[in-house]
Amino acid sequence: MGCAGSSQTKGDAKKIRKPKPWKHPQPLTKTQLMQLRDEFWDTSPHYGGRKEIWDALRAAAEADLTLAQAIVDSAGVIVQNADLTVCYDERGAKYELPKYVLSEPTNLIRDS
């Protein structure tokens, strides 16, 4: 435990994890899921925030958890929700990520 009044250290940062299992309103194929993801990342800088943070979040979303943790830590991303659905940058800009860019839905249709 830290001393009283000590500021939050890196060790207290949220450990990121994959989102809990979720279901898309309509079953999706892997191709449709990839299209949704590409559309989101193509338009994400228009939601505000900094492009380099969006780029870091995309890299983290597409990496395994250990690498994702290193990416968000080095980019100075403040993780609000451990599954990365809500993050902030050091300037306080909010970044919201839909679950479909972070994990696959339980009703994903496997392309045959």
Backbone hydrogen bonds in HBPLUS format (Angstrom, degrees):
<---DONOR---> <-ACCEPTOR-->    atom                        ^
c    i                          cat <-CA-CA->   ^        H-A-AA   ^      H-
h    n   atom  resd res      DA  || num        DHA   H-A  angle D-A-AA Bond
n    s   type  num  typ     dist DA aas  dist angle  dist       angle   num
A0006-SER N   A0003-CYS O   3.04 MM   3  5.48 157.1  2.09 135.8 133.9     1
A0012-ASP N   A0009-THR O   2.92 MM   3  5.53 154.6  1.99 116.8 124.4     2
A0013-ALA N   A0010-LYS O   2.95 MM   3  5.27 160.8  1.98 112.5 118.9     3
A0017-ARG N   A0082-ALA O   2.90 MM  65  5.79 151.0  1.98 134.5 137.0     4
A0106-THR N   A0022-TRP O   2.71 MM  84  5.89 162.0  1.74 160.7 167.2     5
A0109-ILE N   A0028-LEU O   2.50 MM  81  5.60 175.8  1.50 159.0 159.5     6
A0033-LEU N   A0029-THR O   2.96 MM   4  6.25 158.3  2.01 152.3 158.7     7
A0034-MET N   A0030-LYS O   2.92 MM   4  6.17 157.5  1.97 149.3 155.0     8
A0035-GLN N   A0031-THR O   2.99 MM   4  6.28 150.5  2.08 145.3 153.6     9
A0036-LEU N   A0032-GLN O   2.94 MM   4  6.23 160.6  1.98 151.4 156.0    10
A0037-ARG N   A0033-LEU O   2.97 MM   4  6.24 162.1  2.01 151.3 156.1    11
A0038-ASP N   A0034-MET O   2.90 MM   4  6.12 163.9  1.92 148.9 153.2    12
A0039-GLU N   A0035-GLN O   2.91 MM   4  6.12 162.8  1.94 153.1 157.7    13
A0040-PHE N   A0036-LEU O   2.96 MM   4  6.23 159.3  2.01 150.1 155.8    14
A0041-TRP N   A0037-ARG O   2.94 MM   4  6.23 173.2  1.94 162.2 162.4    15
A0042-ASP N   A0038-ASP O   2.86 MM   4  5.96 151.4  1.94 147.8 156.3    16
A0043-THR N   A0039-GLU O   3.13 MM   4  6.27 144.3  2.26 143.2 151.3    17
A0043-THR N   A0040-PHE O   3.13 MM   3  5.36 127.6  2.42 100.3 113.4    18
A0044-SER N   A0040-PHE O   2.77 MM   4  5.73 128.7  2.03 149.9 165.7    19
A0046-HIS N   A0043-THR O   2.92 MM   3  5.64 149.3  2.02 125.0 133.9    20
A0047-TYR N   A0044-SER O   2.91 MM   3  5.46 165.2  1.93 121.7 126.7    21
A0048-GLY N   A0045-PRO O   3.31 MM   3  5.73 161.3  2.35 111.0 113.7    22
A0053-ILE N   A0050-ARG O   3.02 MM   3  5.37 130.3  2.28 105.9 118.9    23
A0054-TRP N   A0050-ARG O   3.08 MM   4  6.48 160.3  2.12 154.3 160.2    24
A0055-ASP N   A0051-LYS O   2.80 MM   4  6.09 159.4  1.84 154.8 161.0    25
A0056-ALA N   A0052-GLU O   2.99 MM   4  6.12 152.3  2.07 134.3 141.6    26
A0057-LEU N   A0053-ILE O   2.82 MM   4  6.08 158.7  1.86 153.0 159.0    27
A0058-ARG N   A0054-TRP O   2.86 MM   4  6.13 153.5  1.93 149.7 156.8    28
A0059-ALA N   A0055-ASP O   2.96 MM   4  6.22 163.6  1.99 148.5 153.0    29
A0060-ALA N   A0056-ALA O   2.85 MM   4  6.08 157.2  1.90 148.6 155.4    30
A0061-ALA N   A0057-LEU O   2.80 MM   4  5.97 155.8  1.86 145.8 152.7    31
A0062-GLU N   A0058-ARG O   3.02 MM   4  6.22 141.9  2.17 146.1 155.6    32
A0063-ALA N   A0060-ALA O   3.19 MM   3  5.10 157.6  2.25 100.4 107.2    33
A0068-ALA N   A0064-ASP O   2.79 MM   4  5.91 162.5  1.82 160.3 166.2    34
A0069-GLN N   A0065-LEU O   2.87 MM   4  5.99 155.7  1.93 146.1 151.4    35
A0070-ALA N   A0066-THR O   3.19 MM   4  6.48 157.6  2.24 143.3 148.9    36
A0071-ILE N   A0067-LEU O   2.88 MM   4  6.17 154.0  1.95 153.2 160.9    37
A0072-VAL N   A0068-ALA O   2.99 MM   4  6.28 170.2  2.00 158.6 159.0    38
A0073-ASP N   A0069-GLN O   2.97 MM   4  6.07 160.2  2.01 149.2 155.4    39
A0074-SER N   A0070-ALA O   2.96 MM   4  6.05 164.1  1.99 146.6 150.9    40
A0075-ALA N   A0071-ILE O   2.98 MM   4  6.09 142.2  2.12 145.4 155.9    41
A0077-VAL N   A0072-VAL O   2.96 MM   5  5.07 157.4  2.01 157.9 157.4    42
A0076-GLY N   A0073-ASP O   3.21 MM   3  5.30 154.8  2.28 101.0 108.6    43
A0078-ILE N   A0088-TYR O   2.69 MM  10  4.95 171.5  1.70 159.1 158.9    44
A0088-TYR N   A0078-ILE O   2.77 MM  10  4.95 151.6  1.85 141.7 151.2    45
A0080-GLN N   A0086-VAL O   2.94 MM   6  5.40 142.3  2.09 138.8 148.2    46
A0081-ASN N   A0086-VAL O   3.10 MM   5  5.34 157.9  2.15 147.0 148.2    47
A0084-LEU N   A0081-ASN O   2.84 MM   3  5.46 155.4  1.90 132.5 133.2    48
A0097-LEU N   A0085-THR O   2.86 MM  12  4.52 152.8  1.94 118.3 127.4    49
A0087-CYS N   A0095-TYR O   2.86 MM   8  5.07 158.8  1.90 150.5 157.1    50
A0095-TYR N   A0087-CYS O   2.73 MM   8  5.07 160.3  1.77 153.9 151.1    51
A0089-ASP N   A0093-ALA O   3.02 MM   4  5.51 142.0  2.17 141.4 152.9    52
A0092-GLY N   A0089-ASP O   2.91 MM   3  5.36 163.5  1.94 117.1 121.7    53
A0101-VAL N   A0098-PRO O   3.12 MM   3  5.95 164.9  2.14 122.8 126.9    54
A0102-LEU N   A0099-LYS O   2.84 MM   3  5.10 147.1  1.95 110.6 121.5    55
A0103-SER N   A0099-LYS O   3.00 MM   4  6.14 150.3  2.09 169.8 178.6    56
A0108-LEU N   A0105-PRO O   3.32 MM   3  5.44 142.1  2.48 115.2 111.0    57
